Amino acid sequence: MNEGRGSRTAERVAERRAAHQLLDVPVVFEDPLALTIIEPAVASRLKVNAKEHESSPLSPFLRAAFAARSRLAEDELSAATKRGLRQYVVLGAGFDTFAYRNPYPTLQVFEVDHPATQALKRRRLADAGIAVPAGTVFVPVDFSKTSLAVALGESGFDREAPAFFSWLGVVPYLERDAIEQTLRFVASLPRGTTIVFDYGSSPSALSWTGRLVFNRMAKRVAAVGEPWKTFFKPEELFEMLQRAGFSTLEDFGPPELNARYFAGRTDGLRIGEMLHIAKAIV
């Protein structure tokens, strides 16, 4: 990410999440604030002609992927709150809107992100008149200078209580050491702590068509200064999670996600080959 400005990929994710609200019926992930949190000029264009804005052949697959990963994370969060978890950490929060539609009165939300992206989000919230709930804590972190453990410790996060972590749209942009360091920190927390995150399949595991899509998308994100760096085969990732200290592991690949969230649709909306979502519990 370029220093001094918000993440462009976070912007595009938010825009596609907003487009999902307008184009895909029924929605997989309902977000009434999706159009409010994005750049106002883009929101206006989407409202006038969302199809024109989403004209790429890849757009439906990207909307499906972003909708499915947010839906699964919030489904799992709901289950975690029923088990008594009262802390939710959104790693790489970007323009996520959960904290501003949080239905759980006792759940404290910690939004962790780069200071530039977080500052832009806070301006958007203020401009839209969206109040920051009392239970929401902004945790600006430049990981080149501060560790996650230190940043959360300074924000009022309780390391003696279990927590739920979502980590969406971040792992492919990190080096393996940074990924493992974060997982080890989460696994050091009390029993019941849960993390849900998405990751990309290793290109070698994709079909010929899948590799073409991968190459196209990789060039796009590199062009905005946010290149992909790390991919996994599920068995590789599970080894890392076990080394970190997690005991309960689950992987959701395209077949599972399509069966769970896209079965019976008549519009063809579905997940492509690349997306996997992992869930791990301490």
SVG drawing of the C-alpha trace seen along z (x, -y; Angstrom):
<svg xmlns="http://www.w3.org/2000/svg" viewBox="-34 -15 43 47">
<polyline fill="none" stroke="black" stroke-width="0.4" points="0.0,0.0 1.3,-3.5 2.2,-5.5 -0.2,-8.3 -3.3,-7.0 -5.8,-4.2 -5.7,-0.8 -7.0,-0.7 -7.8,3.0 -9.8,2.3 -11.7,-0.3 -12.5,2.1 -13.7,4.8 -16.1,2.3 -17.3,1.2 -18.1,4.8 -19.8,5.5 -22.0,2.4 -22.6,3.6 -23.7,7.0 -26.5,5.2 -27.9,3.8 -27.2,6.6 -27.5,10.0 -31.0,11.2 -31.2,12.6 -28.1,11.1 -25.8,13.6 -24.4,10.9 -26.8,8.2 -25.1,4.9 -27.3,1.9 -24.3,-0.4 -22.3,0.9 -23.2,-2.0 -22.7,-4.6 -19.0,-3.7 -17.6,-3.9 -16.5,-7.0 -19.7,-9.1 -19.0,-9.5 -18.7,-5.7 -21.9,-5.2 -23.7,-7.5 -22.5,-5.7 -23.5,-2.4 -27.0,-3.6 -27.4,-4.9 -26.0,-1.9 -24.4,0.8 -24.1,3.2 -21.9,0.7 -19.7,0.4 -19.5,4.1 -18.9,4.9 -15.8,7.2 -16.5,10.9 -14.7,11.5 -17.0,9.2 -19.7,11.7 -17.1,14.1 -15.4,11.4 -18.8,10.2 -19.5,13.8 -16.2,14.3 -16.4,11.1 -20.0,11.8 -19.3,15.4 -16.3,14.7 -18.1,11.8 -21.2,13.9 -19.3,16.9 -17.3,14.8 -20.4,13.2 -22.2,16.5 -19.3,17.9 -19.2,14.8 -22.9,15.3 -22.2,18.8 -19.2,17.6 -21.3,15.0 -23.6,17.8 -20.6,19.6 -20.0,16.5 -17.2,14.6 -17.4,10.9 -14.5,9.6 -14.4,9.3 -11.1,8.3 -11.4,7.3 -7.9,7.6 -7.4,5.5 -10.9,4.0 -10.8,1.8 -14.3,0.5 -16.1,3.3 -19.3,2.1 -20.1,4.7 -19.3,2.4 -22.0,-0.1 -24.8,2.5 -23.6,4.7 -26.6,6.6 -24.8,7.9 -25.0,5.3 -22.2,6.9 -19.8,7.5 -16.8,5.2 -15.3,4.6 -11.7,3.8 -11.0,2.6 -7.3,3.1 -5.9,1.5 -3.2,-0.7 -3.5,-4.3 -4.1,-5.8 -7.0,-3.4 -8.5,-3.8 -8.3,-7.6 -10.1,-7.6 -12.8,-5.3 -13.3,-7.6 -13.8,-10.6 -16.3,-8.7 -18.3,-7.7 -18.3,-11.3 -19.3,-12.7 -22.2,-10.1 -23.3,-10.9 -22.7,-7.4 -21.9,-7.4 -19.1,-5.2 -20.8,-2.9 -19.4,-3.0 -18.2,0.6 -16.0,0.0 -12.3,-0.6 -10.1,-1.8 -6.6,-0.2 -4.4,-1.9 -1.3,0.3 1.7,0.0 3.1,3.5 6.6,2.3 6.7,0.5 4.3,2.2 3.2,5.8 -0.4,6.8 0.1,7.9 1.3,4.5 -1.3,2.6 -4.2,4.6 -2.7,4.4 -2.8,0.6 -6.4,0.6 -8.0,2.2 -8.2,5.8 -8.4,8.4 -5.8,11.1 -7.3,13.2 -10.6,13.6 -11.2,15.5 -11.9,13.6 -13.2,14.0 -10.9,12.8 -11.8,12.2 -8.9,11.7 -10.4,11.2 -8.6,10.2 -5.2,9.9 -3.3,13.1 -2.3,13.2 -0.6,9.8 1.7,11.0 4.9,12.9 4.7,16.3 6.6,15.3 4.1,12.4 1.2,14.8 2.6,17.3 3.5,14.6 -0.2,13.4 -1.5,17.0 0.8,17.7 -0.4,14.6 -4.1,15.6 -3.3,19.2 -1.7,17.9 -5.1,16.5 -7.5,18.4 -9.2,21.6 -12.2,20.9 -10.5,18.1 -11.5,18.4 -10.1,17.0 -11.7,17.1 -9.6,16.0 -9.5,16.4 -6.5,17.5 -5.7,18.2 -5.0,21.6 -1.5,22.2 -1.5,21.4 -0.2,24.9 -3.4,26.3 -5.6,24.3 -6.9,25.4 -5.6,23.8 -8.5,21.3 -7.9,20.7 -4.3,19.8 -5.3,17.3 -7.7,15.6 -5.0,15.7 -2.5,14.0 -4.9,11.3 -5.9,10.5 -2.2,10.7 -1.3,8.0 -4.2,5.8 -3.3,5.8 0.5,5.4 -0.3,2.4 -1.8,0.5 1.2,1.3 -0.4,4.1 1.0,7.3 0.0,10.8 2.8,12.7 1.6,15.9 -0.6,18.9 -1.3,22.2 -2.4,25.7 -4.9,26.6 -2.5,29.2 0.3,26.7 -1.9,24.2 -3.2,26.8 0.4,27.7 1.1,24.0 -2.1,23.7 -1.2,26.8 2.4,25.5 0.8,22.2 -1.2,24.1 -4.7,24.4 -6.6,27.7 -9.8,27.5 -9.4,26.8 -11.9,26.5 -11.4,25.5 -14.2,24.2 -13.3,24.5 -15.3,23.6 -17.5,26.7 -18.5,26.2 -19.0,22.4 -21.1,22.8 -23.2,25.5 -23.7,23.4 -24.4,20.0 -25.2,20.3 -27.2,23.5 -30.4,23.1 -29.6,19.7 -30.9,18.9 -28.4,16.1 -25.3,18.2 -23.6,16.4 -20.9,18.6 -17.4,18.9 -14.5,19.5 -11.5,21.8 -9.2,19.6 -11.0,18.8 -10.6,20.9 -11.7,19.9 -10.1,21.4 -11.6,21.6 -9.3,22.4 -10.2,22.6 -7.8,22.7"/>
</svg>
